[in-house]
């Protein structure tokens, strides 16, 4: 089984409606900056930019 190491769960928030929609794992050692991903928001019913929550 692989080690978890520097991986942490990260919550993504829709930039338009501010709803927390997605949770993904991220390696904080390799990617220290906050991510921005275009994902589908069920509340807005369209693709929007989702930003990493603090």
Secondary structure, DSSP 8 states (H G I E B T S, - for coil): ----TTEEEEEEEETTT--EEEEEEEETTT--S--EEEEEETTTTEEEEEEE--
